[in-house]
Amino acid sequence: MTTGIFFVKIRDDYEKQIQEYFPHISRTYIDIARNFNRDKIYPVLSIKEVTLIAENNENIDTSQFLVPTENNNFMWVLAEMFQYAGLTEK
């Protein structure tokens, strides 16, 4: 098995996709997306599985990515906020 870093970027038309495909993501996560530049790709340094409890008390299994932010910190962020951007930096 080979391991490596892959890259992601904030989803295009993020708010529309959240409403259509990921309604369990709260407004808080939309605010978190502001820590990232929409025109930039970010390396995923680690992945973890998490369970969210939605507003209707439904359990939702998802993943979080550990990525660097624009203010030089690291943040665990829901994978649904991102789209795949490749295996190498462009």
C-alpha positions in Angstrom: 0.0 0.0 0.0 1.2 3.5 -0.9 0.4 6.6 1.1 0.7 10.2 0.1 -0.8 13.7 0.1 -3.7 14.7 -2.1 -5.0 18.2 -2.7 -8.4 19.7 -2.3 -10.0 23.1 -2.9 -13.2 24.7 -1.6 -16.2 23.6 -3.6 -17.3 25.8 -6.5 -20.7 27.5 -5.8 -20.3 26.3 -2.2 -23.6 27.6 -0.8 -25.7 26.1 -3.6 -24.1 22.7 -3.2 -24.5 22.8 0.5 -28.3 23.4 0.1 -28.6 20.7 -2.6 -26.3 17.9 -1.4 -25.1 18.5 2.2 -28.0 20.1 4.1 -26.6 18.7 7.4 -23.8 21.2 7.3 -24.6 24.2 9.5 -24.0 27.8 8.9 -20.9 27.6 11.2 -19.2 25.4 8.6 -19.9 28.0 5.8 -18.2 30.6 8.0 -15.3 28.2 8.5 -14.9 28.1 4.7 -13.8 31.7 4.9 -10.5 30.5 6.3 -9.6 29.3 2.8 -9.0 31.0 -0.5 -11.3 29.7 -3.2 -8.6 29.9 -5.9 -6.1 27.9 -3.9 -5.5 24.2 -3.4 -4.7 22.7 0.0 -2.9 19.5 1.0 -4.8 17.0 3.1 -2.4 16.0 5.8 -4.7 13.6 7.7 -8.2 12.2 7.5 -10.5 11.1 10.4 -14.0 9.6 10.5 -16.6 11.5 12.5 -20.3 11.2 13.4 -22.3 14.4 13.4 -25.7 14.8 15.0 -28.0 16.8 12.7 -30.6 19.2 13.8 -33.2 16.4 13.5 -31.1 14.2 15.8 -30.1 12.0 12.9 -26.5 10.6 13.1 -24.5 11.3 10.0 -21.2 9.5 9.3 -18.7 11.7 7.5 -15.0 12.5 7.4 -12.8 15.5 8.3 -9.6 16.6 6.6 -6.7 18.2 8.5 -5.6 21.1 6.2 -3.5 24.3 6.6 -5.5 27.5 6.7 -4.7 30.9 5.2 -3.7 32.2 8.6 -1.0 29.5 9.0 -2.9 27.3 11.4 -4.2 23.8 10.9 -7.9 23.0 11.0 -10.0 19.8 11.0 -12.7 20.6 8.4 -15.6 18.5 7.0 -14.6 16.8 3.8 -17.9 17.9 2.1 -16.6 21.5 2.1 -13.9 20.5 -0.4 -13.6 19.0 -3.9 -10.7 16.9 -5.1 -7.9 18.8 -6.7 -5.4 16.2 -7.6 -2.3 14.3 -6.3 0.2 17.0 -7.1 0.3 20.7 -6.7 -0.7 22.6 -9.8 
